[in-house]
Amino acid sequence: MLARQLAKVALQEDIGPGDITGQSLLSASAPATASIKFKQDGVLAGIQWAQLVLSELDPGAGVELLAQDGDRIREGTVVARARSTQQALVAAERTILNLLQRLCGIATLTARMAELCTGTRAMVLDTRKTTPGLRAFEKYAVRCGGGVNHRMGLYDEAMIKDNHLYISGLDLKEAVARIRRQKPDVYLTAEAESVEQARLAMEAGANVVMLDDFSMDEIRQAVEMRNQEKRFARVQLEISGGVNLSNIEQYAQTGVERISVGALTHSAAALDISMKVDRP
């Protein structure tokens, strides 16, 4: 339902009252075909979007999928072939590619980061730093790339951050305890700004302790502290802040279970993908 609504909004944004050029030069009934091709190596995500968009303009349109979401695609590979009317095919091209290129870019960056964590305990997670209205799509792309979704929003997990403590006047241990009283079964992450604060969060009952902007030395201290005490065995440690392709492998080797990367959804470059109409 959300995808279909997005398709309607995106097409209205682009076509408005009508495609002036297409309606003047192209047939509204004559058939045409087009190929969707990767112009660089990457990971496929969101290919069903092509069918959704085309079917809004032409209910009789069809898309033959030649690859599946999550597939690693080589440059020059055709991943789908579309069939519709001349007008619909050309009018839909940009709307199809805009989201497809973005989702494939996210999936590709995620896959690169996940591969760098191979052989460690670390999972690569996204954040809430997503494009407004596109969160479900962008988080889906993260999964296609082998990443793991963090909470979808403020409603499905609790996360205590510095602003909560500054405004409420509570310390971290008190904040964890209050949430546990009100929502005893909620999954809870507590952000820590020091190794001692991380210990307090573990003692208070947090499921995850986020080590925010910790140095490599501080991360290792927190991991060692957690590993040495059996009562903390179920607590997962998460790194957040400043993670990129050049350092994620080093972070993963510290022994943490989770590495959250905002760049997956706010900074991934769009993948180069084309949709070319086949010449008669």
C-alpha positions as CSV (number, residue, x, y, z in Angstrom):
1,M,0.0,0.0,0.0
2,L,2.8,2.5,1.0
3,A,4.7,1.7,-2.3
4,R,1.6,2.3,-4.4
5,Q,0.9,5.6,-2.7
6,L,4.5,6.6,-3.2
7,A,4.3,5.7,-6.9
8,K,1.2,7.9,-7.3
9,V,2.8,10.8,-5.6
10,A,6.1,10.5,-7.5
11,L,4.4,10.3,-10.8
12,Q,2.2,13.3,-10.1
13,E,5.3,15.2,-9.1
14,D,7.0,14.5,-12.4
15,I,4.1,14.3,-14.9
16,G,1.7,16.8,-13.3
17,P,-1.2,17.5,-15.8
18,G,0.6,15.7,-18.6
19,D,3.9,14.9,-20.3
20,I,4.0,17.6,-22.9
21,T,6.8,16.1,-25.0
22,G,5.6,12.5,-24.8
23,Q,2.0,13.3,-25.6
24,S,3.1,15.2,-28.6
25,L,5.5,12.7,-30.1
26,L,4.6,9.3,-28.8
27,S,1.7,6.9,-29.1
28,A,-0.6,6.2,-26.2
29,S,-1.4,2.7,-27.6
30,A,1.6,1.4,-29.6
31,P,3.7,-1.0,-27.6
32,A,7.4,-0.4,-26.7
33,T,10.0,-2.3,-24.5
34,A,12.9,-1.1,-22.4
35,S,15.8,-2.7,-20.6
36,I,16.9,-1.8,-17.1
37,K,20.7,-2.2,-16.9
38,F,23.4,-1.9,-14.2
39,K,26.1,0.4,-15.4
40,Q,28.4,-0.4,-12.5
41,D,28.7,-3.4,-10.1
42,G,26.2,-3.3,-7.2
43,V,23.5,-5.0,-5.2
44,L,19.9,-5.0,-6.5
45,A,17.2,-3.6,-4.3
46,G,13.6,-2.5,-5.1
47,I,13.2,-3.9,-8.6
48,Q,9.5,-4.5,-8.0
49,W,9.2,-0.7,-8.0
50,A,9.4,-0.7,-11.8
51,Q,6.1,-2.7,-12.1
52,L,4.3,-0.6,-9.6
53,V,5.2,2.6,-11.4
54,L,4.4,1.4,-14.9
55,S,1.1,-0.2,-13.8
56,E,-0.1,3.3,-12.5
57,L,0.3,4.6,-16.1
58,D,-0.7,1.5,-18.0
59,P,-2.6,-1.3,-16.2
60,G,-1.5,-3.7,-19.0
61,A,2.2,-3.1,-18.5
62,G,4.5,-5.9,-17.6
63,V,8.0,-6.2,-16.2
64,E,10.1,-9.4,-16.7
65,L,12.5,-9.7,-13.7
66,L,15.8,-11.2,-14.6
67,A,17.3,-10.8,-11.2
68,Q,16.1,-10.7,-7.6
69,D,16.6,-8.2,-4.8
70,G,19.8,-9.0,-2.9
71,D,21.6,-10.3,-6.0
72,R,25.1,-9.1,-6.6
73,I,25.0,-7.6,-10.1
74,R,27.9,-7.1,-12.5
75,E,28.3,-4.0,-14.7
76,G,26.4,-4.3,-18.0
77,T,23.8,-6.8,-16.6
78,V,20.2,-6.3,-17.6
79,V,18.1,-6.9,-14.5
80,A,14.6,-6.4,-16.0
81,R,12.7,-5.8,-19.2
82,A,9.6,-3.6,-19.3
83,R,6.8,-3.6,-21.7
84,S,4.1,-0.9,-22.0
85,T,2.9,1.8,-24.3
86,Q,5.3,4.3,-25.8
87,Q,4.0,7.2,-23.7
88,A,3.9,5.3,-20.4
89,L,7.3,3.7,-20.8
90,V,9.0,7.0,-21.4
91,A,7.0,8.9,-18.8
92,A,7.8,6.3,-16.1
93,E,11.5,6.1,-16.7
94,R,12.8,8.8,-14.4
95,T,10.4,7.9,-11.5
96,I,11.5,4.2,-11.8
97,L,15.2,5.1,-11.8
98,N,15.1,7.7,-9.1
99,L,14.1,5.3,-6.3
100,L,15.7,2.2,-7.8
101,Q,19.1,3.9,-8.1
102,R,18.9,5.2,-4.5
103,L,17.9,1.8,-3.1
104,C,20.6,0.0,-5.0
105,G,23.1,2.5,-3.8
106,I,22.1,1.9,-0.2
107,A,22.2,-1.9,-0.6
108,T,25.6,-1.7,-2.3
109,L,27.2,0.4,0.5
110,T,25.7,-1.9,3.1
111,A,27.1,-5.0,1.4
112,R,30.6,-3.4,1.3
113,M,30.4,-2.7,5.0
114,A,29.0,-6.1,5.9
115,E,31.7,-7.8,3.9
116,L,34.4,-6.0,5.9
117,C,32.8,-7.4,9.1
118,T,33.0,-11.0,7.9
119,G,34.6,-13.3,10.5
120,T,33.6,-11.1,13.4
121,R,30.6,-10.9,15.7
122,A,29.5,-7.6,14.4
123,M,26.3,-6.8,12.5
124,V,25.9,-3.7,10.4
125,L,22.8,-1.7,11.3
126,D,21.1,1.3,9.9
127,T,19.6,4.3,11.9
128,R,16.6,6.6,11.7
129,K,18.6,9.0,9.5
130,T,16.4,8.3,6.5
131,T,14.7,10.3,3.8
132,P,11.3,11.4,5.1
133,G,8.6,9.1,3.7
134,L,11.1,6.6,2.4
135,R,12.2,4.9,5.6
136,A,10.6,1.6,4.9
137,F,12.1,1.5,1.5
138,E,15.6,2.5,2.6
139,K,15.6,0.1,5.5
140,Y,14.5,-2.7,3.1
141,A,17.5,-1.8,0.9
142,V,19.8,-2.2,3.9
143,R,18.4,-5.7,4.4
144,C,19.0,-6.5,0.7
145,G,22.7,-5.6,1.3
146,G,23.1,-7.9,4.2
147,G,22.5,-5.3,7.0
148,V,20.2,-5.4,9.9
149,N,17.5,-2.9,10.7
150,H,17.7,-0.9,13.9
151,R,14.3,0.3,15.2
152,M,11.9,1.5,12.6
153,G,10.9,4.5,14.7
154,L,10.3,5.8,18.2
155,Y,7.4,3.4,18.8
156,D,9.0,-0.1,18.5
157,E,12.1,0.2,20.8
158,A,13.3,2.5,23.6
159,M,16.6,4.3,23.2
160,I,17.9,6.6,25.9
161,K,20.1,9.4,24.5
162,D,21.8,12.4,26.0
163,N,18.9,14.8,25.3
164,H,16.6,12.6,27.4
165,L,18.9,12.8,30.3
166,Y,19.6,16.6,30.0
167,I,15.9,17.5,29.8
168,S,14.5,14.9,32.3
169,G,17.3,15.5,34.9
170,L,17.6,11.8,35.4
171,D,20.9,9.9,35.3
172,L,21.3,6.9,33.0
173,K,20.6,4.3,35.7
174,E,17.4,6.1,36.8
175,A,16.2,6.5,33.2
176,V,16.6,2.8,32.5
177,A,14.8,1.9,35.7
178,R,11.9,4.2,34.9
179,I,11.4,2.8,31.4
180,R,11.6,-0.8,32.8
181,R,8.9,0.1,35.3
182,Q,6.6,1.5,32.7
183,K,7.4,-0.9,29.8
184,P,9.0,-4.0,31.3
185,D,9.2,-6.0,28.1
186,V,10.4,-3.2,25.7
187,Y,13.8,-3.7,24.0
188,L,16.0,-1.0,25.4
189,T,19.2,0.7,24.2
190,A,21.1,3.1,26.4
191,E,23.6,5.5,25.0
192,A,26.8,5.7,27.0
193,E,29.4,8.5,26.8
194,S,32.0,6.7,29.0
195,V,33.1,3.3,30.1
196,E,31.7,3.9,33.6
197,Q,28.4,5.0,32.1
198,A,28.3,1.8,30.0
199,R,28.7,-0.2,33.2
200,L,25.8,1.7,34.8
201,A,23.6,1.0,31.8
202,M,24.4,-2.8,32.0
203,E,23.7,-2.9,35.7
204,A,20.4,-1.1,35.1
205,G,19.2,-3.7,32.6
206,A,19.7,-2.3,29.2
207,N,19.6,-4.8,26.3
208,V,22.1,-2.8,24.3
209,V,24.6,-0.3,25.3
210,M,25.6,2.2,22.6
211,L,29.2,3.3,22.8
212,D,28.8,6.7,21.3
213,D,31.9,8.3,19.8
214,F,34.2,6.0,22.0
215,S,37.8,5.8,21.1
216,M,39.2,2.4,20.1
217,D,40.8,2.0,23.5
218,E,37.5,2.8,25.3
219,I,35.6,0.3,23.1
220,R,38.0,-2.5,24.0
221,Q,37.7,-1.6,27.7
222,A,33.9,-1.8,27.5
223,V,34.0,-5.1,25.7
224,E,36.5,-6.5,28.3
225,M,34.3,-5.3,31.1
226,R,31.2,-6.9,29.6
227,N,33.0,-10.2,28.9
228,Q,34.4,-10.5,32.4
229,E,31.1,-10.4,34.2
230,K,28.6,-13.2,33.6
231,R,25.6,-11.0,34.6
232,F,26.3,-8.9,31.5
233,A,26.6,-11.8,29.1
234,R,23.3,-11.0,27.3
235,V,24.1,-7.3,26.9
236,Q,25.1,-6.4,23.4
237,L,27.5,-3.5,22.6
238,E,27.0,-1.2,19.8
239,I,29.4,1.3,18.2
240,S,27.9,4.5,16.8
241,G,29.5,7.6,15.3
242,G,32.2,8.2,12.7
243,V,32.0,4.7,11.1
244,N,33.0,4.5,7.5
245,L,34.5,2.0,5.0
246,S,38.1,2.8,6.1
247,N,37.6,2.0,9.8
248,I,34.6,-0.4,10.1
249,E,36.8,-3.5,9.9
250,Q,38.9,-2.3,12.8
251,Y,35.8,-1.5,14.8
252,A,34.3,-5.0,14.1
253,Q,37.4,-6.7,15.4
254,T,37.0,-5.2,18.9
255,G,34.3,-7.8,19.8
256,V,31.2,-5.7,19.6
257,E,28.0,-7.2,18.2
258,R,26.5,-4.1,16.6
259,I,27.8,-1.3,14.4
260,S,25.2,1.4,13.5
261,V,26.0,3.5,10.4
262,G,23.9,6.5,9.6
263,A,25.7,6.9,6.3
264,L,24.0,3.8,4.9
265,T,20.8,5.8,4.3
266,H,21.9,9.5,4.4
267,S,25.1,9.4,2.3
268,A,25.0,6.3,0.0
269,A,25.7,7.3,-3.6
270,A,23.0,6.4,-6.1
271,L,24.0,3.5,-8.3
272,D,24.4,4.1,-12.0
273,I,21.5,2.3,-13.7
274,S,19.9,3.0,-17.0
275,M,16.5,2.3,-18.6
276,K,16.8,2.4,-22.3
277,V,13.9,2.0,-24.7
278,D,14.7,-0.8,-27.2
279,R,14.8,0.5,-30.8
280,P,12.4,-1.2,-33.3
